[in-house]
Amino acid sequence: MGNPYKDAVVQLEDVTKYLNAPAYLIEQLKSPDKLIKKSLSVKMDDGSTKRFSAFRSQHDNSRGPYKGGIRFHLNVHRDEMKALSMLMTWKCAVVGIPFGGGKGGVVVDPKKLSRAELERLSRAYMRVFADHFGAWQDVPAPDVNTNAQVMAWMLDEYQKISVQRLASSVQNLSSPYAVLTGKPVELGGSQGREEATGLGGSIVLERLAKKLRLRRQYTTVAVQGFGKVGYWFAYFADRAGFKVVAASDSKGAVHVPKGLNPDLTLSCKKEKGKIAGCYCVGSVCDLKHGKAITNDELLELDVDVLVPAALEGAIHKGNAKKIRARAVLELANGPVTPEADVILRQRGIVTVPDILANAGGVTASYFEWSQNLSGYYWKKPLVFQRLREIMESAFDAVWGISKRKKVDLRRAAYILAVQRVLDAMKLRGTKKLTTVPLLRIVKA
Ligand code: NAD
């Protein structure tokens, strides 16, 4: 495995040649504004106390408060936090939402914790980082192995702390819900957040198909991963008229040439505990509709669009030459390694980068934050309509840059994002206010 932070810096350096940017500003963007490391002390069910390393990386807030998830995973480390917070800066900038980039994490295997231990860990995280969070300061969200319940515990802890310690900070008390996104709907979460990343990906696919002159009913799609993102993507892509012919989970994959029914496939997967064996077309699941294939075979299928929606590094230099899809839509974060990216590009395969393709999630987080601050909650159709406006406009902007500058979509997305951040930095004329960043109006 390469170093994700080094890769992120190389990616930034790569686009600077297309930008008229002073070197000192680019240098500032190579490192986070702040990387905070703390040690959490958590009481275990057996009465002992364990310590866990925890991080928050705040990359840049020139365009708005830091924004990014908190993950609980054994692989969490300093450079991963720095890289992922930088990617969040670019992701928010590419869709034009008024946030910067952040990321947090705890080095832990949450599967080894009881529910009560998980709650104490989540609360401990919020206790030690509370001074760094706030609706106008830094707004975390769920990430790998964290969810709406974890956000609910953290929100509750934050509110208790706010009352005790942050009473002087009026902004944090007046809009406490807006300190976190990805919350349960009952605690200020937004309608449509769960669907947003998959729906955003499907909207991008619609736009891409138009540009590549692919007719939806003949456009075949293979989806790696049938979790929150992969399932909702398949659901909306199917409804938009695309033919989802393959899907996988960690235990195997299915190939259903006539096009699978995402809803039935999900019910079947829940029943069997795996997707293998779920060949669901129309209103029936039947063995004659498809066959089981391996996860590697799914990636190598002769389809129009391949959608990695599971893991980092799924397409690497070992399999990039075998990819037969015409386009790759990156719904996972970092599913194509830098070496594989070069190979795909040389082979003429169009890749829509993660910072654009999966930005529907953070866009819905922006809607949640905005609803929390205004106290006015939107119905789901409005969330979807506004998501569509933002995703379409971001895709069109990236596509336009790619044509004008004759670069691939990844470079184009980075050019757009980095330029937007540089514009904000230049307008400020000085490096950073750390507490109340300028709020910009989004141009959908
Ligand atoms: P999830 O845990 O709900 O689903 C992951 C799916 O991938 C599961 O179906 C799992 O079985 C499958 N999987 C695991 N290993 C696999 C393998 N080797 N081959 C095939 N399938 C495999 O996670 P998610 O929320 O759907 O996130 C998926 C990806 O999207 C991650 O990279 C995540 O960082 C990224 N992402 C998620 C969101 C979001 O809103 N959830 C937003 C942006 C990016």
Boltz pocket constraint, residues with backbone or C-beta under 6 A from the ligand:
constraints:
  - pocket:
      binder: B
      contacts: [[A, 193], [A, 194], [A, 197], [A, 224], [A, 225], [A, 226], [A, 227], [A, 228], [A, 229], [A, 230], [A, 248], [A, 249], [A, 250], [A, 251], [A, 252], [A, 295], [A, 309], [A, 310], [A, 311], [A, 312], [A, 331], [A, 332], [A, 333], [A, 358], [A, 359], [A, 361], [A, 362]]
      max_distance: 6.0
